[in-house]
Amino acid sequence: MPPTAQELSLLINPLVPESVQHNNRILTQLHSLTSFLLGLTAGILALQSATGFIFYLLGTITVSGLFHAVLLYRSSGKGAGGYFPGAGGEIEGLTFSSRDGVVRDAGRGVRKGAWRDVWFGGGVLGEALSGFVLGWAGVGGVLR
């Protein structure tokens, strides 16, 4: 039975679980810290209602974009796939020829959906959002 695309991907470019956990932890800490700082800034600026949440979304998009740019630079253009598993750890474009047993790479060697881990991972809509609201309401309440 030929290996699946996920098995081929992990054989050719393995991901070490401890490294993936470390990368996810760093991403979570980055999003939590920046969200809290965005909350403090929104409180100082006295942003209210939708303006505050738009400020949070724009700040989060900026931080995620900068983080993704750093990953692109460090991985020589391959993106987040070298650091995050994406959708099951599968690399796009790998094919296995059962005739001669050769694996061919038709793509650039990029993991499917790894960019989602950077942009939506790390608690952007969970833990980080609560830190933003706490900083926003705390500073906003003290200054009024």
C-alpha positions as CSV (number, residue, x, y, z in Angstrom):
1,M,0.0,0.0,0.0
2,P,1.5,3.4,-1.0
3,P,2.1,5.9,1.8
4,T,-0.4,8.7,2.2
5,A,0.5,12.4,1.4
6,Q,0.7,13.2,5.2
7,E,3.1,10.2,5.8
8,L,5.3,11.3,2.8
9,S,5.4,14.9,4.1
10,L,6.5,13.9,7.6
11,L,9.1,11.5,6.2
12,I,10.7,14.1,3.9
13,N,10.3,17.2,6.2
14,P,9.7,15.9,9.7
15,L,8.2,18.1,12.4
16,V,9.4,17.6,16.0
17,P,6.5,17.8,18.4
18,E,8.5,19.6,21.0
19,S,9.5,22.3,18.5
20,V,5.9,22.7,17.3
21,Q,4.8,23.1,20.9
22,H,7.5,25.7,21.6
23,N,6.5,27.6,18.4
24,N,2.9,27.6,19.4
25,R,3.8,28.8,22.9
26,I,5.9,31.7,21.6
27,L,3.0,32.7,19.2
28,T,0.5,32.5,22.0
29,Q,2.7,34.7,24.3
30,L,3.3,37.2,21.4
31,H,-0.5,37.5,20.8
32,S,-1.3,37.7,24.5
33,L,1.3,40.4,25.2
34,T,0.4,42.5,22.2
35,S,-3.3,42.2,22.8
36,F,-2.9,43.4,26.3
37,L,-0.8,46.3,25.1
38,L,-3.4,47.1,22.5
39,G,-6.0,47.1,25.2
40,L,-4.0,49.5,27.3
41,T,-3.6,51.8,24.3
42,A,-7.3,51.6,23.5
43,G,-8.1,52.6,27.1
44,I,-5.7,55.5,27.0
45,L,-7.1,56.7,23.7
46,A,-10.6,56.3,25.2
47,L,-11.8,54.2,22.3
48,Q,-15.4,53.0,22.8
49,S,-17.5,50.2,21.3
50,A,-16.8,49.2,17.7
51,T,-13.9,51.6,17.4
52,G,-12.0,49.7,20.1
53,F,-12.6,46.3,18.5
54,I,-11.6,47.6,15.1
55,F,-8.4,48.9,16.8
56,Y,-7.8,45.4,18.1
57,L,-8.4,43.8,14.8
58,L,-6.1,46.2,13.0
59,G,-3.4,45.8,15.6
60,T,-3.7,42.0,15.5
61,I,-3.5,41.9,11.7
62,T,-0.4,44.1,11.9
63,V,1.3,41.9,14.5
64,S,0.5,38.7,12.6
65,G,1.6,40.2,9.3
66,L,5.0,41.3,10.8
67,F,5.4,37.8,12.4
68,H,4.6,36.1,9.1
69,A,7.1,38.4,7.3
70,V,9.8,37.3,9.7
71,L,8.9,33.7,9.1
72,L,9.1,34.3,5.3
73,Y,12.5,35.9,5.7
74,R,13.9,33.2,8.0
75,S,12.6,30.3,5.8
76,S,13.8,31.7,2.5
77,G,10.3,32.3,1.2
78,K,8.7,29.0,2.2
79,G,6.6,30.6,4.9
80,A,5.2,29.2,8.1
81,G,5.3,25.5,7.0
82,G,8.8,25.0,8.4
83,Y,7.6,26.0,11.9
84,F,3.9,25.1,12.1
85,P,2.2,21.9,10.9
86,G,-0.8,23.5,9.2
87,A,-3.5,21.1,8.0
88,G,-2.3,17.8,9.3
89,G,1.3,18.5,8.3
90,E,0.8,17.7,4.6
91,I,3.1,19.2,2.1
92,E,1.5,20.4,-1.2
93,G,2.6,18.8,-4.4
94,L,4.2,15.6,-3.2
95,T,3.4,12.5,-5.4
96,F,4.5,8.9,-4.9
97,S,5.2,6.7,-7.9
98,S,4.4,3.2,-6.9
99,R,6.0,1.9,-10.1
100,D,9.6,3.0,-9.2
101,G,9.0,4.0,-5.5
102,V,10.1,7.6,-6.0
103,V,8.6,10.7,-4.3
104,R,8.4,13.7,-6.6
105,D,7.9,17.3,-5.4
106,A,5.8,19.3,-7.9
107,G,5.3,22.2,-5.6
108,R,7.6,24.4,-3.5
109,G,7.5,22.2,-0.4
110,V,4.9,24.3,1.4
111,R,2.7,22.8,4.1
112,K,-1.0,23.2,3.5
113,G,-2.7,25.8,5.8
114,A,0.4,26.6,7.9
115,W,-0.3,30.3,7.5
116,R,-3.6,29.8,9.4
117,D,-1.6,28.9,12.5
118,V,0.2,32.2,12.4
119,W,-2.8,34.4,11.6
120,F,-5.5,32.7,13.7
121,G,-3.5,30.6,16.2
122,G,-2.2,31.7,19.5
123,G,-5.6,32.5,21.0
124,V,-6.3,35.6,18.8
125,L,-10.0,35.1,19.2
126,G,-9.8,33.6,22.7
127,E,-7.2,34.3,25.3
128,A,-5.7,37.3,23.6
129,L,-9.1,38.9,23.1
130,S,-9.9,38.6,26.8
131,G,-6.5,40.2,27.6
132,F,-7.4,43.1,25.3
133,V,-10.7,43.6,27.0
134,L,-9.2,43.5,30.4
135,G,-6.6,46.1,29.6
136,W,-9.1,48.2,27.7
137,A,-11.7,48.3,30.4
138,G,-9.1,48.6,33.3
139,V,-7.3,51.6,31.9
140,G,-10.5,53.1,30.5
141,G,-12.1,52.9,33.9
142,V,-9.2,54.3,35.8
143,L,-8.8,57.3,33.5
144,R,-12.5,58.3,33.6
